[in-house]
Amino acid sequence: MGNKDHKKIYKDVLPWGGQKIRVEFNDGEIITGYTSSFSTGKYGFFITPADTSGNNEKIFALNTAVKEKAFV
């Protein structure tokens, strides 16, 4: 459900690095963030959201729940 009034604030540089990725989930949610260990042969991957004002610090995305992903 989420908070429809949430205003996203992005941070484009993280001290540990990582590749910037945009992920669309099967339920339509879209997350932009960073991943340091992406592999299609595993169950999933971790994303650190670029939105620094959100309620997520780190997300484990299951590959079966991801509709589309792209490095940006």
CHARMM internal coordinates of N, CA and C (Angstrom, degrees):
IC EDIT
DIST 1 N 1 CA 1.4486
DIST 1 CA 1 C 1.5266
ANGL 1 N 1 CA 1 C 109.70
DIST 1 C 2 N 1.3159
ANGL 1 CA 1 C 2 N 118.44
DIHE 1 N 1 CA 1 C 2 N -57.27
DIST 2 N 2 CA 1.4581
ANGL 1 C 2 N 2 CA 121.56
DIHE 1 CA 1 C 2 N 2 CA 175.41
DIST 2 CA 2 C 1.5129
ANGL 2 N 2 CA 2 C 113.77
DIHE 1 C 2 N 2 CA 2 C 70.40
DIST 2 C 3 N 1.2961
ANGL 2 CA 2 C 3 N 115.38
DIHE 2 N 2 CA 2 C 3 N 179.05
DIST 3 N 3 CA 1.4560
ANGL 2 C 3 N 3 CA 123.69
DIHE 2 CA 2 C 3 N 3 CA 179.22
DIST 3 CA 3 C 1.5160
ANGL 3 N 3 CA 3 C 108.25
DIHE 2 C 3 N 3 CA 3 C -103.53
DIST 3 C 4 N 1.3204
ANGL 3 CA 3 C 4 N 117.86
DIHE 3 N 3 CA 3 C 4 N 107.26
DIST 4 N 4 CA 1.4578
ANGL 3 C 4 N 4 CA 122.13
DIHE 3 CA 3 C 4 N 4 CA -175.71
DIST 4 CA 4 C 1.5355
ANGL 4 N 4 CA 4 C 112.11
DIHE 3 C 4 N 4 CA 4 C -68.74
DIST 4 C 5 N 1.3427
ANGL 4 CA 4 C 5 N 118.28
DIHE 4 N 4 CA 4 C 5 N -18.03
DIST 5 N 5 CA 1.4573
ANGL 4 C 5 N 5 CA 122.28
DIHE 4 CA 4 C 5 N 5 CA -179.82
DIST 5 CA 5 C 1.5284
ANGL 5 N 5 CA 5 C 112.69
DIHE 4 C 5 N 5 CA 5 C -92.36
DIST 5 C 6 N 1.3245
ANGL 5 CA 5 C 6 N 117.74
DIHE 5 N 5 CA 5 C 6 N 1.60
DIST 6 N 6 CA 1.4634
ANGL 5 C 6 N 6 CA 121.73
DIHE 5 CA 5 C 6 N 6 CA -177.47
DIST 6 CA 6 C 1.5228
ANGL 6 N 6 CA 6 C 110.28
DIHE 5 C 6 N 6 CA 6 C -64.62
DIST 6 C 7 N 1.3278
ANGL 6 CA 6 C 7 N 116.79
DIHE 6 N 6 CA 6 C 7 N 129.03
DIST 7 N 7 CA 1.4615
ANGL 6 C 7 N 7 CA 122.71
DIHE 6 CA 6 C 7 N 7 CA 176.35
DIST 7 CA 7 C 1.5198
ANGL 7 N 7 CA 7 C 108.37
DIHE 6 C 7 N 7 CA 7 C -100.45
DIST 7 C 8 N 1.3146
ANGL 7 CA 7 C 8 N 117.35
DIHE 7 N 7 CA 7 C 8 N 119.41
DIST 8 N 8 CA 1.4579
ANGL 7 C 8 N 8 CA 122.09
DIHE 7 CA 7 C 8 N 8 CA -176.51
DIST 8 CA 8 C 1.5258
ANGL 8 N 8 CA 8 C 111.03
DIHE 7 C 8 N 8 CA 8 C -77.44
DIST 8 C 9 N 1.3276
ANGL 8 CA 8 C 9 N 115.68
DIHE 8 N 8 CA 8 C 9 N 136.46
DIST 9 N 9 CA 1.4572
ANGL 8 C 9 N 9 CA 122.95
DIHE 8 CA 8 C 9 N 9 CA 175.32
DIST 9 CA 9 C 1.5172
ANGL 9 N 9 CA 9 C 106.64
DIHE 8 C 9 N 9 CA 9 C -121.87
DIST 9 C 10 N 1.3299
ANGL 9 CA 9 C 10 N 117.31
DIHE 9 N 9 CA 9 C 10 N 121.47
DIST 10 N 10 CA 1.4510
ANGL 9 C 10 N 10 CA 120.51
DIHE 9 CA 9 C 10 N 10 CA -173.69
DIST 10 CA 10 C 1.5224
ANGL 10 N 10 CA 10 C 112.70
DIHE 9 C 10 N 10 CA 10 C -103.79
DIST 10 C 11 N 1.3051
ANGL 10 CA 10 C 11 N 114.40
DIHE 10 N 10 CA 10 C 11 N 146.00
DIST 11 N 11 CA 1.4612
ANGL 10 C 11 N 11 CA 122.49
DIHE 10 CA 10 C 11 N 11 CA 173.92
DIST 11 CA 11 C 1.5254
ANGL 11 N 11 CA 11 C 105.36
DIHE 10 C 11 N 11 CA 11 C -119.75
DIST 11 C 12 N 1.3125
ANGL 11 CA 11 C 12 N 117.42
DIHE 11 N 11 CA 11 C 12 N 120.43
DIST 12 N 12 CA 1.4570
ANGL 11 C 12 N 12 CA 119.86
DIHE 11 CA 11 C 12 N 12 CA -173.90
DIST 12 CA 12 C 1.5165
ANGL 12 N 12 CA 12 C 115.38
DIHE 11 C 12 N 12 CA 12 C -93.78
DIST 12 C 13 N 1.3177
ANGL 12 CA 12 C 13 N 118.75
DIHE 12 N 12 CA 12 C 13 N -2.88
DIST 13 N 13 CA 1.4550
ANGL 12 C 13 N 13 CA 120.15
DIHE 12 CA 12 C 13 N 13 CA 178.78
DIST 13 CA 13 C 1.5288
ANGL 13 N 13 CA 13 C 108.71
DIHE 12 C 13 N 13 CA 13 C -130.40
DIST 13 C 14 N 1.3180
ANGL 13 CA 13 C 14 N 116.15
DIHE 13 N 13 CA 13 C 14 N 125.45
DIST 14 N 14 CA 1.4618
ANGL 13 C 14 N 14 CA 121.14
DIHE 13 CA 13 C 14 N 14 CA 176.12
DIST 14 CA 14 C 1.5210
ANGL 14 N 14 CA 14 C 108.34
DIHE 13 C 14 N 14 CA 14 C -113.23
DIST 14 C 15 N 1.3361
ANGL 14 CA 14 C 15 N 118.06
DIHE 14 N 14 CA 14 C 15 N 142.03
DIST 15 N 15 CA 1.4669
ANGL 14 C 15 N 15 CA 119.65
DIHE 14 CA 14 C 15 N 15 CA -176.19
DIST 15 CA 15 C 1.5267
ANGL 15 N 15 CA 15 C 113.94
DIHE 14 C 15 N 15 CA 15 C -61.67
DIST 15 C 16 N 1.3160
ANGL 15 CA 15 C 16 N 118.74
DIHE 15 N 15 CA 15 C 16 N -30.15
DIST 16 N 16 CA 1.4668
ANGL 15 C 16 N 16 CA 121.02
DIHE 15 CA 15 C 16 N 16 CA -178.25
DIST 16 CA 16 C 1.5202
ANGL 16 N 16 CA 16 C 112.70
DIHE 15 C 16 N 16 CA 16 C -90.74
DIST 16 C 17 N 1.3177
ANGL 16 CA 16 C 17 N 117.49
DIHE 16 N 16 CA 16 C 17 N -2.75
DIST 17 N 17 CA 1.4597
ANGL 16 C 17 N 17 CA 120.46
DIHE 16 CA 16 C 17 N 17 CA 177.64
DIST 17 CA 17 C 1.5131
ANGL 17 N 17 CA 17 C 112.28
DIHE 16 C 17 N 17 CA 17 C 82.30
DIST 17 C 18 N 1.3063
ANGL 17 CA 17 C 18 N 116.55
DIHE 17 N 17 CA 17 C 18 N -146.44
DIST 18 N 18 CA 1.4584
ANGL 17 C 18 N 18 CA 121.62
DIHE 17 CA 17 C 18 N 18 CA -177.36
DIST 18 CA 18 C 1.5136
ANGL 18 N 18 CA 18 C 110.47
DIHE 17 C 18 N 18 CA 18 C 108.24
DIST 18 C 19 N 1.3201
ANGL 18 CA 18 C 19 N 114.98
DIHE 18 N 18 CA 18 C 19 N 161.04
DIST 19 N 19 CA 1.4627
ANGL 18 C 19 N 19 CA 121.06
DIHE 18 CA 18 C 19 N 19 CA 179.14
DIST 19 CA 19 C 1.5208
ANGL 19 N 19 CA 19 C 109.28
DIHE 18 C 19 N 19 CA 19 C -91.19
DIST 19 C 20 N 1.3231
ANGL 19 CA 19 C 20 N 116.31
DIHE 19 N 19 CA 19 C 20 N 138.03
DIST 20 N 20 CA 1.4603
ANGL 19 C 20 N 20 CA 121.02
DIHE 19 CA 19 C 20 N 20 CA 177.46
DIST 20 CA 20 C 1.5313
ANGL 20 N 20 CA 20 C 107.87
DIHE 19 C 20 N 20 CA 20 C -77.49
DIST 20 C 21 N 1.3275
ANGL 20 CA 20 C 21 N 116.11
DIHE 20 N 20 CA 20 C 21 N 132.56
DIST 21 N 21 CA 1.4552
ANGL 20 C 21 N 21 CA 121.43
DIHE 20 CA 20 C 21 N 21 CA -175.46
DIST 21 CA 21 C 1.5260
ANGL 21 N 21 CA 21 C 110.30
DIHE 20 C 21 N 21 CA 21 C -136.93
DIST 21 C 22 N 1.3102
ANGL 21 CA 21 C 22 N 115.78
DIHE 21 N 21 CA 21 C 22 N 145.67
DIST 22 N 22 CA 1.4662
ANGL 21 C 22 N 22 CA 122.85
DIHE 21 CA 21 C 22 N 22 CA 174.12
DIST 22 CA 22 C 1.5243
ANGL 22 N 22 CA 22 C 106.05
DIHE 21 C 22 N 22 CA 22 C -114.70
DIST 22 C 23 N 1.3286
ANGL 22 CA 22 C 23 N 116.09
DIHE 22 N 22 CA 22 C 23 N 124.45
DIST 23 N 23 CA 1.4600
ANGL 22 C 23 N 23 CA 121.20
DIHE 22 CA 22 C 23 N 23 CA -176.09
DIST 23 CA 23 C 1.5246
ANGL 23 N 23 CA 23 C 109.55
DIHE 22 C 23 N 23 CA 23 C -122.33
DIST 23 C 24 N 1.3310
ANGL 23 CA 23 C 24 N 116.42
DIHE 23 N 23 CA 23 C 24 N 128.11
DIST 24 N 24 CA 1.4627
ANGL 23 C 24 N 24 CA 121.25
DIHE 23 CA 23 C 24 N 24 CA 172.02
DIST 24 CA 24 C 1.5197
ANGL 24 N 24 CA 24 C 107.52
DIHE 23 C 24 N 24 CA 24 C -108.88
DIST 24 C 25 N 1.3294
ANGL 24 CA 24 C 25 N 115.34
DIHE 24 N 24 CA 24 C 25 N 125.11
DIST 25 N 25 CA 1.4622
ANGL 24 C 25 N 25 CA 120.98
DIHE 24 CA 24 C 25 N 25 CA -179.59
DIST 25 CA 25 C 1.5195
ANGL 25 N 25 CA 25 C 110.73
DIHE 24 C 25 N 25 CA 25 C -88.84
DIST 25 C 26 N 1.3224
ANGL 25 CA 25 C 26 N 116.10
DIHE 25 N 25 CA 25 C 26 N 163.43
DIST 26 N 26 CA 1.4621
ANGL 25 C 26 N 26 CA 122.01
DIHE 25 CA 25 C 26 N 26 CA -178.85
DIST 26 CA 26 C 1.5274
ANGL 26 N 26 CA 26 C 112.62
DIHE 25 C 26 N 26 CA 26 C -58.26
DIST 26 C 27 N 1.3478
ANGL 26 CA 26 C 27 N 117.58
DIHE 26 N 26 CA 26 C 27 N -26.10
DIST 27 N 27 CA 1.4658
ANGL 26 C 27 N 27 CA 120.69
DIHE 26 CA 26 C 27 N 27 CA -179.46
DIST 27 CA 27 C 1.5288
ANGL 27 N 27 CA 27 C 112.54
DIHE 26 C 27 N 27 CA 27 C -87.13
DIST 27 C 28 N 1.3438
ANGL 27 CA 27 C 28 N 118.16
DIHE 27 N 27 CA 27 C 28 N 3.13
DIST 28 N 28 CA 1.4506
ANGL 27 C 28 N 28 CA 122.30
DIHE 27 CA 27 C 28 N 28 CA 176.92
DIST 28 CA 28 C 1.5167
ANGL 28 N 28 CA 28 C 114.90
DIHE 27 C 28 N 28 CA 28 C 97.22
DIST 28 C 29 N 1.3296
ANGL 28 CA 28 C 29 N 118.58
DIHE 28 N 28 CA 28 C 29 N -11.85
DIST 29 N 29 CA 1.4665
ANGL 28 C 29 N 29 CA 120.61
DIHE 28 CA 28 C 29 N 29 CA 178.76
DIST 29 CA 29 C 1.5246
ANGL 29 N 29 CA 29 C 110.15
DIHE 28 C 29 N 29 CA 29 C -68.54
DIST 29 C 30 N 1.3236
ANGL 29 CA 29 C 30 N 115.96
DIHE 29 N 29 CA 29 C 30 N 140.64
DIST 30 N 30 CA 1.4624
ANGL 29 C 30 N 30 CA 122.11
DIHE 29 CA 29 C 30 N 30 CA 179.37
DIST 30 CA 30 C 1.5207
ANGL 30 N 30 CA 30 C 108.38
DIHE 29 C 30 N 30 CA 30 C -120.74
DIST 30 C 31 N 1.3315
ANGL 30 CA 30 C 31 N 116.08
DIHE 30 N 30 CA 30 C 31 N 130.70
DIST 31 N 31 CA 1.4595
ANGL 30 C 31 N 31 CA 122.12
DIHE 30 CA 30 C 31 N 31 CA 178.81
DIST 31 CA 31 C 1.5289
ANGL 31 N 31 CA 31 C 107.84
DIHE 30 C 31 N 31 CA 31 C -124.99
DIST 31 C 32 N 1.3185
ANGL 31 CA 31 C 32 N 116.33
DIHE 31 N 31 CA 31 C 32 N 132.76
DIST 32 N 32 CA 1.4575
ANGL 31 C 32 N 32 CA 121.89
DIHE 31 CA 31 C 32 N 32 CA 171.09
DIST 32 CA 32 C 1.5148
ANGL 32 N 32 CA 32 C 106.81
DIHE 31 C 32 N 32 CA 32 C -108.86
DIST 32 C 33 N 1.3125
ANGL 32 CA 32 C 33 N 116.32
DIHE 32 N 32 CA 32 C 33 N 131.83
DIST 33 N 33 CA 1.4585
ANGL 32 C 33 N 33 CA 119.32
DIHE 32 CA 32 C 33 N 33 CA -178.23
DIST 33 CA 33 C 1.5128
ANGL 33 N 33 CA 33 C 111.57
DIHE 32 C 33 N 33 CA 33 C -167.43
DIST 33 C 34 N 1.3249
ANGL 33 CA 33 C 34 N 114.83
DIHE 33 N 33 CA 33 C 34 N -155.21
DIST 34 N 34 CA 1.4610
ANGL 33 C 34 N 34 CA 121.28
DIHE 33 CA 33 C 34 N 34 CA -175.94
DIST 34 CA 34 C 1.5176
ANGL 34 N 34 CA 34 C 109.88
DIHE 33 C 34 N 34 CA 34 C -129.50
DIST 34 C 35 N 1.3184
ANGL 34 CA 34 C 35 N 116.13
DIHE 34 N 34 CA 34 C 35 N 142.78
DIST 35 N 35 CA 1.4551
ANGL 34 C 35 N 35 CA 121.51
DIHE 34 CA 34 C 35 N 35 CA 175.88
DIST 35 CA 35 C 1.5270
ANGL 35 N 35 CA 35 C 108.33
DIHE 34 C 35 N 35 CA 35 C -133.04
DIST 35 C 36 N 1.3178
ANGL 35 CA 35 C 36 N 115.26
DIHE 35 N 35 CA 35 C 36 N 142.87
DIST 36 N 36 CA 1.4638
ANGL 35 C 36 N 36 CA 118.70
DIHE 35 CA 35 C 36 N 36 CA 179.23
DIST 36 CA 36 C 1.5202
ANGL 36 N 36 CA 36 C 111.95
DIHE 35 C 36 N 36 CA 36 C -111.45
DIST 36 C 37 N 1.3360
ANGL 36 CA 36 C 37 N 116.96
DIHE 36 N 36 CA 36 C 37 N -8.23
DIST 37 N 37 CA 1.4668
ANGL 36 C 37 N 37 CA 118.82
DIHE 36 CA 36 C 37 N 37 CA -177.29
DIST 37 CA 37 C 1.5234
ANGL 37 N 37 CA 37 C 111.00
DIHE 36 C 37 N 37 CA 37 C -144.70
DIST 37 C 38 N 1.3225
ANGL 37 CA 37 C 38 N 116.14
DIHE 37 N 37 CA 37 C 38 N 68.06
DIST 38 N 38 CA 1.4613
ANGL 37 C 38 N 38 CA 120.33
DIHE 37 CA 37 C 38 N 38 CA -180.00
DIST 38 CA 38 C 1.5183
ANGL 38 N 38 CA 38 C 110.20
DIHE 37 C 38 N 38 CA 38 C -90.46
DIST 38 C 39 N 1.3369
ANGL 38 CA 38 C 39 N 116.22
DIHE 38 N 38 CA 38 C 39 N 132.55
DIST 39 N 39 CA 1.4573
ANGL 38 C 39 N 39 CA 121.64
DIHE 38 CA 38 C 39 N 39 CA 176.66
DIST 39 CA 39 C 1.5187
ANGL 39 N 39 CA 39 C 109.04
DIHE 38 C 39 N 39 CA 39 C -149.96
DIST 39 C 40 N 1.3315
ANGL 39 CA 39 C 40 N 117.33
DIHE 39 N 39 CA 39 C 40 N 130.61
DIST 40 N 40 CA 1.4587
ANGL 39 C 40 N 40 CA 120.15
DIHE 39 CA 39 C 40 N 40 CA 179.72
DIST 40 CA 40 C 1.5242
ANGL 40 N 40 CA 40 C 112.14
DIHE 39 C 40 N 40 CA 40 C -74.94
DIST 40 C 41 N 1.3222
ANGL 40 CA 40 C 41 N 118.25
DIHE 40 N 40 CA 40 C 41 N -16.53
DIST 41 N 41 CA 1.4568
ANGL 40 C 41 N 41 CA 121.52
DIHE 40 CA 40 C 41 N 41 CA -177.83
DIST 41 CA 41 C 1.5177
ANGL 41 N 41 CA 41 C 114.64
DIHE 40 C 41 N 41 CA 41 C -86.09
DIST 41 C 42 N 1.3237
ANGL 41 CA 41 C 42 N 117.73
DIHE 41 N 41 CA 41 C 42 N 3.03
DIST 42 N 42 CA 1.4607
ANGL 41 C 42 N 42 CA 121.32
DIHE 41 CA 41 C 42 N 42 CA -178.04
DIST 42 CA 42 C 1.5211
ANGL 42 N 42 CA 42 C 109.98
DIHE 41 C 42 N 42 CA 42 C -110.46
DIST 42 C 43 N 1.3391
ANGL 42 CA 42 C 43 N 116.77
DIHE 42 N 42 CA 42 C 43 N 178.32
DIST 43 N 43 CA 1.4678
ANGL 42 C 43 N 43 CA 121.68
DIHE 42 CA 42 C 43 N 43 CA -179.44
DIST 43 CA 43 C 1.5214
ANGL 43 N 43 CA 43 C 112.95
DIHE 42 C 43 N 43 CA 43 C -70.37
DIST 43 C 44 N 1.3185
ANGL 43 CA 43 C 44 N 115.99
DIHE 43 N 43 CA 43 C 44 N -29.44
DIST 44 N 44 CA 1.4537
ANGL 43 C 44 N 44 CA 119.55
DIHE 43 CA 43 C 44 N 44 CA -177.31
DIST 44 CA 44 C 1.5108
ANGL 44 N 44 CA 44 C 111.14
DIHE 43 C 44 N 44 CA 44 C -177.51
DIST 44 C 45 N 1.3254
ANGL 44 CA 44 C 45 N 115.51
DIHE 44 N 44 CA 44 C 45 N -165.39
DIST 45 N 45 CA 1.4596
ANGL 44 C 45 N 45 CA 120.90
DIHE 44 CA 44 C 45 N 45 CA -177.48
DIST 45 CA 45 C 1.5235
ANGL 45 N 45 CA 45 C 108.78
DIHE 44 C 45 N 45 CA 45 C -154.70
DIST 45 C 46 N 1.3346
ANGL 45 CA 45 C 46 N 114.99
DIHE 45 N 45 CA 45 C 46 N 157.31
DIST 46 N 46 CA 1.4561
ANGL 45 C 46 N 46 CA 121.12
DIHE 45 CA 45 C 46 N 46 CA 178.63
DIST 46 CA 46 C 1.5260
ANGL 46 N 46 CA 46 C 110.42
DIHE 45 C 46 N 46 CA 46 C -90.73
DIST 46 C 47 N 1.3323
ANGL 46 CA 46 C 47 N 115.22
DIHE 46 N 46 CA 46 C 47 N 142.91
DIST 47 N 47 CA 1.4582
ANGL 46 C 47 N 47 CA 122.49
DIHE 46 CA 46 C 47 N 47 CA 175.56
DIST 47 CA 47 C 1.5257
ANGL 47 N 47 CA 47 C 107.22
DIHE 46 C 47 N 47 CA 47 C -126.51
DIST 47 C 48 N 1.3224
ANGL 47 CA 47 C 48 N 116.22
DIHE 47 N 47 CA 47 C 48 N 131.16
DIST 48 N 48 CA 1.4635
ANGL 47 C 48 N 48 CA 121.24
DIHE 47 CA 47 C 48 N 48 CA 168.23
DIST 48 CA 48 C 1.5189
ANGL 48 N 48 CA 48 C 105.46
DIHE 47 C 48 N 48 CA 48 C -98.64
DIST 48 C 49 N 1.3361
ANGL 48 CA 48 C 49 N 118.55
DIHE 48 N 48 CA 48 C 49 N 113.39
DIST 49 N 49 CA 1.4640
ANGL 48 C 49 N 49 CA 120.17
DIHE 48 CA 48 C 49 N 49 CA -176.49
DIST 49 CA 49 C 1.5251
ANGL 49 N 49 CA 49 C 112.55
DIHE 48 C 49 N 49 CA 49 C -60.18
DIST 49 C 50 N 1.3175
ANGL 49 CA 49 C 50 N 116.09
DIHE 49 N 49 CA 49 C 50 N 140.96
DIST 50 N 50 CA 1.4585
ANGL 49 C 50 N 50 CA 121.50
DIHE 49 CA 49 C 50 N 50 CA 176.18
DIST 50 CA 50 C 1.5235
ANGL 50 N 50 CA 50 C 110.52
DIHE 49 C 50 N 50 CA 50 C -75.53
DIST 50 C 51 N 1.3238
ANGL 50 CA 50 C 51 N 117.47
DIHE 50 N 50 CA 50 C 51 N -21.56
DIST 51 N 51 CA 1.4634
ANGL 50 C 51 N 51 CA 122.61
DIHE 50 CA 50 C 51 N 51 CA 178.10
DIST 51 CA 51 C 1.5230
ANGL 51 N 51 CA 51 C 108.92
DIHE 50 C 51 N 51 CA 51 C -75.16
DIST 51 C 52 N 1.3193
ANGL 51 CA 51 C 52 N 116.80
DIHE 51 N 51 CA 51 C 52 N 103.17
DIST 52 N 52 CA 1.4644
ANGL 51 C 52 N 52 CA 121.41
DIHE 51 CA 51 C 52 N 52 CA -175.75
DIST 52 CA 52 C 1.5219
ANGL 52 N 52 CA 52 C 113.43
DIHE 51 C 52 N 52 CA 52 C -77.71
DIST 52 C 53 N 1.3305
ANGL 52 CA 52 C 53 N 118.06
DIHE 52 N 52 CA 52 C 53 N -9.52
DIST 53 N 53 CA 1.4588
ANGL 52 C 53 N 53 CA 120.38
DIHE 52 CA 52 C 53 N 53 CA -179.23
DIST 53 CA 53 C 1.5254
ANGL 53 N 53 CA 53 C 112.52
DIHE 52 C 53 N 53 CA 53 C -101.94
DIST 53 C 54 N 1.3147
ANGL 53 CA 53 C 54 N 117.43
DIHE 53 N 53 CA 53 C 54 N 2.14
DIST 54 N 54 CA 1.4628
ANGL 53 C 54 N 54 CA 121.30
DIHE 53 CA 53 C 54 N 54 CA -178.46
DIST 54 CA 54 C 1.5160
ANGL 54 N 54 CA 54 C 112.40
DIHE 53 C 54 N 54 CA 54 C -79.30
DIST 54 C 55 N 1.3343
ANGL 54 CA 54 C 55 N 115.55
DIHE 54 N 54 CA 54 C 55 N -179.21
DIST 55 N 55 CA 1.4615
ANGL 54 C 55 N 55 CA 120.28
DIHE 54 CA 54 C 55 N 55 CA -178.13
DIST 55 CA 55 C 1.5281
ANGL 55 N 55 CA 55 C 112.79
DIHE 54 C 55 N 55 CA 55 C -99.12
DIST 55 C 56 N 1.3227
ANGL 55 CA 55 C 56 N 118.28
DIHE 55 N 55 CA 55 C 56 N 11.98
DIST 56 N 56 CA 1.4631
ANGL 55 C 56 N 56 CA 122.33
DIHE 55 CA 55 C 56 N 56 CA 178.12
DIST 56 CA 56 C 1.5211
ANGL 56 N 56 CA 56 C 110.16
DIHE 55 C 56 N 56 CA 56 C -114.29
DIST 56 C 57 N 1.3240
ANGL 56 CA 56 C 57 N 116.14
DIHE 56 N 56 CA 56 C 57 N 131.64
DIST 57 N 57 CA 1.4604
ANGL 56 C 57 N 57 CA 120.33
DIHE 56 CA 56 C 57 N 57 CA 174.85
DIST 57 CA 57 C 1.5185
ANGL 57 N 57 CA 57 C 111.28
DIHE 56 C 57 N 57 CA 57 C -96.52
DIST 57 C 58 N 1.3215
ANGL 57 CA 57 C 58 N 116.23
DIHE 57 N 57 CA 57 C 58 N -37.36
DIST 58 N 58 CA 1.4611
ANGL 57 C 58 N 58 CA 122.02
DIHE 57 CA 57 C 58 N 58 CA 179.16
DIST 58 CA 58 C 1.5237
ANGL 58 N 58 CA 58 C 107.00
DIHE 57 C 58 N 58 CA 58 C -153.12
DIST 58 C 59 N 1.3272
ANGL 58 CA 58 C 59 N 116.37
DIHE 58 N 58 CA 58 C 59 N 142.30
DIST 59 N 59 CA 1.4657
ANGL 58 C 59 N 59 CA 122.18
DIHE 58 CA 58 C 59 N 59 CA -177.90
DIST 59 CA 59 C 1.5170
ANGL 59 N 59 CA 59 C 108.24
DIHE 58 C 59 N 59 CA 59 C -125.95
DIST 59 C 60 N 1.3409
ANGL 59 CA 59 C 60 N 116.62
DIHE 59 N 59 CA 59 C 60 N 135.92
DIST 60 N 60 CA 1.4584
ANGL 59 C 60 N 60 CA 120.33
DIHE 59 CA 59 C 60 N 60 CA 169.48
DIST 60 CA 60 C 1.5197
ANGL 60 N 60 CA 60 C 106.50
DIHE 59 C 60 N 60 CA 60 C -101.10
DIST 60 C 61 N 1.3247
ANGL 60 CA 60 C 61 N 116.59
DIHE 60 N 60 CA 60 C 61 N 113.81
DIST 61 N 61 CA 1.4629
ANGL 60 C 61 N 61 CA 122.17
DIHE 60 CA 60 C 61 N 61 CA -177.69
DIST 61 CA 61 C 1.5255
ANGL 61 N 61 CA 61 C 109.28
DIHE 60 C 61 N 61 CA 61 C -98.80
DIST 61 C 62 N 1.3133
ANGL 61 CA 61 C 62 N 116.46
DIHE 61 N 61 CA 61 C 62 N 119.05
DIST 62 N 62 CA 1.4618
ANGL 61 C 62 N 62 CA 120.77
DIHE 61 CA 61 C 62 N 62 CA 174.43
DIST 62 CA 62 C 1.5227
ANGL 62 N 62 CA 62 C 108.89
DIHE 61 C 62 N 62 CA 62 C -73.39
DIST 62 C 63 N 1.3157
ANGL 62 CA 62 C 63 N 117.15
DIHE 62 N 62 CA 62 C 63 N 134.08
DIST 63 N 63 CA 1.4681
ANGL 62 C 63 N 63 CA 120.48
DIHE 62 CA 62 C 63 N 63 CA -179.99
DIST 63 CA 63 C 1.5297
ANGL 63 N 63 CA 63 C 111.51
DIHE 62 C 63 N 63 CA 63 C -59.45
DIST 63 C 64 N 1.3325
ANGL 63 CA 63 C 64 N 117.99
DIHE 63 N 63 CA 63 C 64 N -31.47
DIST 64 N 64 CA 1.4633
ANGL 63 C 64 N 64 CA 120.32
DIHE 63 CA 63 C 64 N 64 CA 179.84
DIST 64 CA 64 C 1.5260
ANGL 64 N 64 CA 64 C 112.26
DIHE 63 C 64 N 64 CA 64 C -71.60
DIST 64 C 65 N 1.3387
ANGL 64 CA 64 C 65 N 118.31
DIHE 64 N 64 CA 64 C 65 N -17.65
DIST 65 N 65 CA 1.4699
ANGL 64 C 65 N 65 CA 122.41
DIHE 64 CA 64 C 65 N 65 CA 179.90
DIST 65 CA 65 C 1.5289
ANGL 65 N 65 CA 65 C 111.86
DIHE 64 C 65 N 65 CA 65 C -94.78
DIST 65 C 66 N 1.3335
ANGL 65 CA 65 C 66 N 116.97
DIHE 65 N 65 CA 65 C 66 N -3.29
DIST 66 N 66 CA 1.4650
ANGL 65 C 66 N 66 CA 121.34
DIHE 65 CA 65 C 66 N 66 CA -176.31
DIST 66 CA 66 C 1.5328
ANGL 66 N 66 CA 66 C 109.78
DIHE 65 C 66 N 66 CA 66 C -97.92
DIST 66 C 67 N 1.3355
ANGL 66 CA 66 C 67 N 115.51
DIHE 66 N 66 CA 66 C 67 N 124.07
DIST 67 N 67 CA 1.4577
ANGL 66 C 67 N 67 CA 120.68
DIHE 66 CA 66 C 67 N 67 CA 177.63
DIST 67 CA 67 C 1.5257
ANGL 67 N 67 CA 67 C 110.34
DIHE 66 C 67 N 67 CA 67 C -81.87
DIST 67 C 68 N 1.3601
ANGL 67 CA 67 C 68 N 115.36
DIHE 67 N 67 CA 67 C 68 N -44.02
DIST 68 N 68 CA 1.4639
ANGL 67 C 68 N 68 CA 119.70
DIHE 67 CA 67 C 68 N 68 CA -175.97
DIST 68 CA 68 C 1.5167
ANGL 68 N 68 CA 68 C 109.03
DIHE 67 C 68 N 68 CA 68 C -152.32
DIST 68 C 69 N 1.3229
ANGL 68 CA 68 C 69 N 116.87
DIHE 68 N 68 CA 68 C 69 N 145.20
DIST 69 N 69 CA 1.4677
ANGL 68 C 69 N 69 CA 121.44
DIHE 68 CA 68 C 69 N 69 CA 176.23
DIST 69 CA 69 C 1.5190
ANGL 69 N 69 CA 69 C 109.12
DIHE 68 C 69 N 69 CA 69 C -142.79
DIST 69 C 70 N 1.3349
ANGL 69 CA 69 C 70 N 114.92
DIHE 69 N 69 CA 69 C 70 N 146.18
DIST 70 N 70 CA 1.4540
ANGL 69 C 70 N 70 CA 120.15
DIHE 69 CA 69 C 70 N 70 CA 179.85
DIST 70 CA 70 C 1.5098
ANGL 70 N 70 CA 70 C 109.77
DIHE 69 C 70 N 70 CA 70 C -151.23
DIST 70 C 71 N 1.3158
ANGL 70 CA 70 C 71 N 116.24
DIHE 70 N 70 CA 70 C 71 N 139.34
DIST 71 N 71 CA 1.4579
ANGL 70 C 71 N 71 CA 120.17
DIHE 70 CA 70 C 71 N 71 CA 174.88
DIST 71 CA 71 C 1.5261
ANGL 71 N 71 CA 71 C 107.47
DIHE 70 C 71 N 71 CA 71 C -81.51
DIST 71 C 72 N 1.3225
ANGL 71 CA 71 C 72 N 115.81
DIHE 71 N 71 CA 71 C 72 N 133.98
DIST 72 N 72 CA 1.4755
ANGL 71 C 72 N 72 CA 120.80
DIHE 71 CA 71 C 72 N 72 CA -176.60
DIST 72 CA 72 C 1.5057
ANGL 72 N 72 CA 72 C 110.82
DIHE 71 C 72 N 72 CA 72 C -120.87
END
COOR INIT
IC SEED 1 N 1 CA 1 C
IC BUILD
